[in-house]
């Protein structure tokens, strides 16, 4: 592995980065970012902050006080900006249920958005009026939600998984193998810490997964040697950062205040660290964040294209394949549900579509001619 590349250079994180946006302020810093970089994704948020700074700050404050994820926060702020922009930036408290309905109808009819997108916009506006503006939403909250169609997940065969993993190299191959071998989501894998991997009990702890839930997944035996070799390289990188005075790492939930020295401890380091150091634009601290998820996404897509797979393959496809192959091997669906972290077993039931269960193992009549 080219470790010289990992320790070369540094770059600044933008203030809306997921890490910085969640960091606990200190030393007189404001609880919310003073500005947000003008990017295409955040253009509506920038305009919202410029025109209605008080509403903008109240919205983010309530979102963070209620523990919403940074991605939900970004989506809700963006939708509020779109909603007010659609109505020519009239104040939110002057708009009623009819304006909300008109905006949602515009998304469905003129923009032809999916059902999940329309429902996300509705959820954002319900949150704005109910929790931020503290207004009654009963008159329009019953708006007919778009019906989300049932989708059958894309699943790779065992041979296709082996071919796909064989095309990947280095850290990307290790991460993709973990996705398939444990059923983790992409961001759950990216955010793993050193202490989350338990070699003694052959398990991995998923901390604060989707819905803020923790769970345990099995550590694949055949990946242990690769993980141990990978950790040796990460250890060298960590010791180099410590020697250079850049050994801190981001800690969640104000743990940096409770445990002042934990940010420099080995066990808190990310299992898959970023290639370059990152500079906090507010505090000026130099840290090494986890690797960006897009690197693995691009590698998986490129490998699938090179193999000529006639399926839409993403990182999440490996999670679907994990669940389906476990059920094929005879594991109980409740066990698979716990490993995947599903709140309802009905969500896990979608993976039974390839198993021929429930009398659906139908043989086509044309095969009997």
C-alpha positions as a printed NumPy array, in Angstrom:
array([[  0.   ,   0.   ,   0.   ],
       [  1.249,   3.467,  -0.881],
       [  1.375,   4.953,   2.6  ],
       [  3.286,   8.008,   1.345],
       [  0.088,   9.061,  -0.406],
       [ -1.891,   8.666,   2.817],
       [  0.291,  11.079,   4.742],
       [  0.83 ,  13.68 ,   2.029],
       [ -0.903,  17.027,   2.004],
       [ -3.947,  18.338,   3.794],
       [ -7.199,  19.977,   2.845],
       [ -9.863,  22.03 ,   4.548],
       [-13.297,  20.681,   5.311],
       [-16.233,  22.889,   4.405],
       [-18.3  ,  24.131,   7.369],
       [-21.305,  22.025,   6.322],
       [-19.255,  18.813,   6.391],
       [-20.973,  16.097,   8.42 ],
       [-18.189,  16.049,  10.999],
       [-17.978,  19.798,  11.549],
       [-21.715,  20.311,  11.548],
       [-22.043,  17.815,  14.378],
       [-19.093,  19.004,  16.443],
       [-19.782,  20.495,  19.85 ],
       [-18.709,  24.165,  19.884],
       [-16.339,  25.497,  22.492],
       [-14.292,  28.527,  23.505],
       [-17.04 ,  30.939,  22.622],
       [-17.741,  29.44 ,  19.186],
       [-21.253,  29.746,  17.86 ],
       [-23.412,  26.634,  18.028],
       [-24.249,  26.951,  14.325],
       [-21.957,  27.639,  11.372],
       [-21.543,  31.326,  10.544],
       [-21.806,  30.563,   6.866],
       [-22.377,  27.703,   4.477],
       [-20.34 ,  27.293,   1.335],
       [-22.319,  28.051,  -1.824],
       [-22.525,  24.734,  -3.625],
       [-25.254,  23.393,  -5.949],
       [-26.513,  21.035,  -3.252],
       [-26.768,  23.784,  -0.678],
       [-27.947,  26.697,  -2.838],
       [-31.42 ,  26.641,  -1.255],
       [-29.902,  26.594,   2.235],
       [-27.683,  29.563,   1.394],
       [-30.663,  31.548,   0.14 ],
       [-32.74 ,  30.547,   3.169],
       [-29.986,  31.651,   5.54 ],
       [-29.602,  34.962,   3.689],
       [-33.301,  35.857,   3.587],
       [-34.516,  34.336,   6.856],
       [-31.501,  33.929,   9.183],
       [-33.652,  33.598,  12.283],
       [-35.795,  30.835,  10.778],
       [-32.693,  29.105,   9.448],
       [-31.006,  29.018,  12.823],
       [-34.177,  27.923,  14.602],
       [-34.69 ,  25.081,  12.14 ],
       [-31.154,  23.721,  12.58 ],
       [-31.294,  24.182,  16.355],
       [-34.486,  22.132,  16.683],
       [-33.198,  19.46 ,  14.307],
       [-30.013,  19.008,  16.316],
       [-31.806,  19.205,  19.668],
       [-34.005,  16.309,  18.538],
       [-31.006,  14.266,  17.42 ],
       [-31.699,  14.114,  13.705],
       [-28.838,  12.892,  11.514],
       [-26.757,  15.372,   9.549],
       [-28.098,  14.048,   6.249],
       [-31.695,  14.516,   7.399],
       [-30.772,  18.007,   8.557],
       [-29.342,  18.911,   5.166],
       [-32.361,  17.461,   3.342],
       [-34.917,  19.273,   5.537],
       [-33.142,  22.632,   5.261],
       [-32.962,  22.195,   1.497],
       [-36.667,  21.374,   1.233],
       [-37.686,  24.365,   3.344],
       [-35.602,  26.557,   1.036],
       [-37.245,  25.049,  -2.03 ],
       [-40.711,  25.511,  -0.551],
       [-40.216,  29.184,   0.271],
       [-38.485,  29.798,  -3.061],
       [-41.459,  28.263,  -4.878],
       [-43.699,  30.838,  -3.176],
       [-41.367,  33.745,  -4.043],
       [-39.738,  33.79 ,  -0.601],
       [-42.797,  34.777,   1.353],
       [-42.41 ,  34.289,   5.134],
       [-43.215,  30.742,   6.21 ],
       [-45.732,  31.826,   8.851],
       [-47.779,  33.578,   6.152],
       [-48.219,  30.373,   4.13 ],
       [-51.045,  27.944,   4.833],
       [-51.964,  24.402,   3.987],
       [-53.088,  25.318,   0.475],
       [-49.601,  26.602,  -0.351],
       [-48.076,  23.395,   1.006],
       [-50.454,  21.321,  -1.113],
       [-49.64 ,  23.412,  -4.189],
       [-45.909,  22.841,  -3.686],
       [-46.297,  19.081,  -3.257],
       [-48.559,  18.916,  -6.322],
       [-45.904,  20.831,  -8.263],
       [-43.298,  18.233,  -7.299],
       [-45.517,  15.361,  -8.399],
       [-46.956,  16.863, -11.601],
       [-44.326,  19.231, -12.958],
       [-41.129,  17.758, -11.541],
       [-42.271,  14.132, -11.726],
       [-40.421,  13.228,  -8.521],
       [-40.595,   9.781,  -6.964],
       [-42.962,   8.917,  -4.132],
       [-40.141,   8.832,  -1.572],
       [-38.972,  12.312,  -2.621],
       [-42.467,  13.735,  -2.31 ],
       [-42.919,  12.163,   1.116],
       [-39.567,  13.509,   2.276],
       [-40.62 ,  17.022,   1.259],
       [-43.888,  16.623,   3.163],
       [-42.041,  15.367,   6.259],
       [-39.725,  18.378,   6.145],
       [-42.632,  20.826,   5.99 ],
       [-44.523,  19.035,   8.764],
       [-41.414,  19.322,  10.919],
       [-41.047,  23.026,  10.093],
       [-44.594,  23.99 ,  11.033],
       [-45.105,  21.619,  13.944],
       [-41.757,  21.855,  15.767],
       [-40.172,  25.13 ,  14.602],
       [-43.079,  27.477,  13.974],
       [-45.288,  25.577,  16.471],
       [-48.371,  25.828,  14.297],
       [-51.217,  23.391,  13.862],
       [-50.798,  21.123,  10.849],
       [-53.945,  19.083,  11.197],
       [-55.704,  20.836,   8.322],
       [-53.129,  19.759,   5.746],
       [-50.996,  17.075,   7.368],
       [-53.516,  14.549,   6.121],
       [-52.451,  15.335,   2.57 ],
       [-52.564,  12.151,   0.547],
       [-49.026,  10.834,   0.602],
       [-47.608,   9.366,  -2.551],
       [-47.714,   5.596,  -2.457],
       [-44.222,   4.18 ,  -2.506],
       [-43.984,   1.221,  -4.875],
       [-42.576,  -2.045,  -3.622],
       [-39.159,  -2.695,  -5.118],
       [-37.437,  -6.047,  -5.369],
       [-33.777,  -5.723,  -4.352],
       [-31.027,  -6.506,  -6.835],
       [-29.069,  -9.569,  -5.684],
       [-25.824, -10.957,  -7.067],
       [-25.143, -14.659,  -7.245],
       [-22.252, -16.038,  -5.224],
       [-20.192, -16.348,  -8.393],
       [-20.913, -12.732,  -9.349],
       [-19.932, -11.548,  -5.856],
       [-16.654, -13.455,  -6.09 ],
       [-15.93 , -11.946,  -9.503],
       [-16.766,  -8.451,  -8.272],
       [-14.568,  -8.698,  -5.183],
       [-11.781, -10.155,  -7.311],
       [-11.803,  -7.024,  -9.455],
       [-11.286,  -4.721,  -6.477],
       [ -7.923,  -4.053,  -4.874],
       [ -6.465,  -2.876,  -1.585],
       [ -8.69 ,  -1.099,   0.917],
       [-11.65 ,  -1.022,  -1.46 ],
       [-11.607,  -4.802,  -1.713],
       [-11.438,  -5.151,   2.066],
       [-14.33 ,  -2.748,   2.606],
       [-16.489,  -4.386,  -0.071],
       [-15.752,  -7.797,   1.448],
       [-16.938,  -6.493,   4.814],
       [-20.147,  -5.168,   3.252],
       [-20.91 ,  -8.583,   1.796],
       [-19.561, -10.562,   4.748],
       [-21.434,  -8.656,   7.46 ],
       [-24.404,  -6.975,   5.766],
       [-23.312,  -3.53 ,   6.91 ],
       [-24.528,  -0.397,   5.22 ],
       [-21.91 ,   1.675,   3.414],
       [-21.704,   4.473,   5.987],
       [-21.666,   1.984,   8.853],
       [-18.538,   0.448,   7.357],
       [-16.907,   3.789,   6.609],
       [-17.412,   5.016,  10.199],
       [-15.996,   1.958,  11.949],
       [-13.458,   2.647,  14.716],
       [-10.546,   0.445,  15.73 ],
       [-12.289,  -0.572,  18.946],
       [-15.395,  -1.731,  17.074],
       [-13.58 ,  -4.814,  15.728],
       [-13.428,  -7.625,  18.281],
       [-11.033, -10.315,  17.069],
       [-11.465, -12.418,  20.225],
       [-15.216, -12.917,  19.82 ],
       [-15.115, -12.655,  16.013],
       [-17.628,  -9.84 ,  15.868],
       [-17.959,  -6.195,  14.831],
       [-19.988,  -3.62 ,  16.688],
       [-22.061,  -1.229,  14.618],
       [-22.29 ,   1.914,  16.709],
       [-25.136,   4.358,  16.105],
       [-26.385,   2.763,  12.921],
       [-29.532,   3.734,  11.069],
       [-32.111,   4.956,  13.568],
       [-29.388,   5.479,  16.181],
       [-29.328,   1.756,  17.028],
       [-26.302,  -0.393,  17.903],
       [-25.948,  -4.011,  16.842],
       [-23.382,  -6.777,  16.437],
       [-22.438,  -8.495,  13.182],
       [-20.101, -11.456,  12.636],
       [-16.454, -10.897,  11.715],
       [-15.706, -13.119,   8.693],
       [-12.887, -15.555,   9.415],
       [-11.253, -15.181,   6.015],
       [-10.948, -11.418,   6.451],
       [ -9.116, -11.548,   9.783],
       [ -5.628, -11.783,   8.261],
       [ -6.37 ,  -8.931,   5.839],
       [ -7.76 ,  -6.796,   8.648],
       [ -4.742,  -7.389,  10.852],
       [ -2.387,  -6.462,   8.002],
       [ -4.483,  -3.372,   7.32 ],
       [ -4.334,  -2.351,  10.981],
       [ -0.551,  -2.481,  10.899],
       [ -0.527,   0.139,   8.165],
       [ -3.119,   2.254,   9.982],
       [ -0.97 ,   2.02 ,  13.125],
       [  2.042,   3.379,  11.245],
       [ -0.099,   6.189,   9.927],
       [ -1.384,   6.923,  13.436],
       [  2.11 ,   7.01 ,  14.931],
       [  3.238,   9.355,  12.169],
       [  0.321,  11.697,  12.883],
       [  1.109,  11.655,  16.607],
       [  4.753,  12.461,  15.917],
       [  3.695,  15.394,  13.742],
       [  1.246,  16.654,  16.384],
       [ -1.793,  15.824,  14.234],
       [ -3.078,  12.749,  16.05 ],
       [ -6.592,  13.91 ,  16.932],
       [ -9.75 ,  12.33 ,  15.599],
       [-13.356,  13.476,  15.724],
       [-15.379,  12.189,  18.704],
       [-19.181,  12.036,  18.683],
       [-21.695,  13.317,  21.229],
       [-19.38 ,  15.71 ,  23.1  ],
       [-17.143,  12.842,  24.209],
       [-14.161,  15.131,  23.616],
       [-15.337,  17.156,  26.609],
       [-15.98 ,  14.149,  28.821],
       [-12.745,  12.406,  27.821],
       [-10.241,  15.141,  26.838],
       [ -7.478,  12.676,  25.883],
       [ -9.607,  10.197,  23.964],
       [ -9.25 ,  12.067,  20.661],
       [ -5.592,  11.027,  20.509],
       [ -6.053,   7.399,  21.585],
       [ -5.434,   4.542,  19.16 ],
       [ -8.736,   2.775,  19.798],
       [-10.764,   5.795,  18.661],
       [ -9.071,   5.992,  15.261],
       [-11.125,   5.219,  12.195],
       [-10.585,   1.742,  10.792],
       [-10.498,   3.204,   7.287],
       [ -8.815,   6.613,   7.611],
       [ -8.813,   9.287,   4.955],
       [ -5.903,   9.62 ,   2.567],
       [ -5.21 ,  13.183,   3.679],
       [ -5.426,  15.291,   6.782],
       [ -8.337,  17.693,   7.171],
       [ -8.226,  21.188,   8.653],
       [-11.154,  22.367,  10.764],
       [-11.895,  25.85 ,   9.328],
       [-13.305,  27.071,  12.656],
       [-10.914,  25.697,  15.249],
       [ -7.919,  25.196,  12.972],
       [ -7.349,  21.664,  14.293],
       [ -5.747,  19.184,  11.921],
       [ -7.385,  15.765,  11.979],
       [ -7.667,  12.614,   9.921],
       [-11.264,  11.792,   9.134],
       [-12.559,   8.51 ,   7.69 ],
       [-12.274,   7.742,   3.989],
       [-14.964,   9.266,   1.789],
       [-17.693,   6.837,   0.821],
       [-17.62 ,   7.869,  -2.84 ],
       [-14.234,   6.178,  -3.324],
       [-15.715,   2.737,  -2.693],
       [-18.888,   3.539,  -4.627],
       [-16.898,   4.462,  -7.727],
       [-14.667,   1.412,  -7.406],
       [-17.626,  -0.971,  -7.149],
       [-19.366,   0.606, -10.129],
       [-16.191,   0.493, -12.216],
       [-15.586,  -3.156, -11.332],
       [-19.167,  -4.094, -12.235],
       [-18.855,  -2.299, -15.578],
       [-15.57 ,  -4.045, -16.348],
       [-17.169,  -7.42 , -15.625],
       [-20.121,  -6.585, -17.849],
       [-22.671,  -7.407, -15.165],
       [-26.162,  -6.795, -16.493],
       [-27.462,  -5.661, -13.129],
       [-27.5  ,  -2.306, -11.385],
       [-24.708,  -2.941,  -8.898],
       [-24.041,  -0.602,  -5.965],
       [-22.47 ,  -1.008,  -2.542],
       [-25.938,  -1.692,  -1.146],
       [-26.282,  -4.625,  -3.541],
       [-23.68 ,  -6.441,  -1.434],
       [-25.922,  -6.001,   1.635],
       [-28.883,  -7.405,  -0.312],
       [-26.748, -10.35 ,  -1.425],
       [-25.614, -11.003,   2.157],
       [-29.198, -11.295,   3.403],
       [-30.404, -13.409,   0.494],
       [-27.503, -15.85 ,   0.685],
       [-27.994, -16.306,   4.432],
       [-31.637, -17.218,   3.858],
       [-30.582, -19.597,   1.098],
       [-28.269, -21.276,   3.605],
       [-31.229, -21.913,   5.904],
       [-30.744, -19.21 ,   8.541],
       [-33.853, -18.027,  10.34 ],
       [-35.317, -14.798,   9.04 ],
       [-35.37 , -13.337,  12.564],
       [-31.616, -13.858,  12.792],
       [-31.136, -12.101,   9.465],
       [-33.388,  -9.294,  10.68 ],
       [-31.185,  -8.691,  13.72 ],
       [-27.982,  -8.775,  11.661],
       [-29.378,  -6.225,   9.221],
       [-30.766,  -3.984,  11.959],
       [-34.318,  -3.95 ,  10.618],
       [-36.967,  -2.741,  13.053],
       [-39.7  ,  -4.82 ,  11.392],
       [-39.368,  -8.343,  10.019],
       [-41.565,  -7.344,   7.074],
       [-38.634,  -5.319,   5.767],
       [-36.451,  -8.423,   5.833],
       [-39.134, -10.437,   4.026],
       [-38.251,  -8.749,   0.722],
       [-35.232, -11.055,   0.5  ],
       [-37.374, -14.16 ,   0.238],
       [-38.22 , -13.295,  -3.381],
       [-35.454, -15.521,  -4.777],
       [-35.974, -18.435,  -2.427],
       [-39.11 , -19.905,  -3.938],
       [-40.882, -19.876,  -0.582],
       [-44.607, -19.621,  -0.034],
       [-45.52 , -21.689,  -3.108],
       [-43.898, -19.269,  -5.569],
       [-41.311, -21.68 ,  -6.911],
       [-43.22 , -21.842, -10.19 ],
       [-41.763, -23.601, -13.202],
       [-42.695, -21.93 , -16.448],
       [-44.971, -23.95 , -18.763],
       [-42.66 , -23.265, -21.684],
       [-39.993, -25.362, -19.965],
       [-42.294, -28.39 , -20.155],
       [-42.874, -28.277, -23.888]])
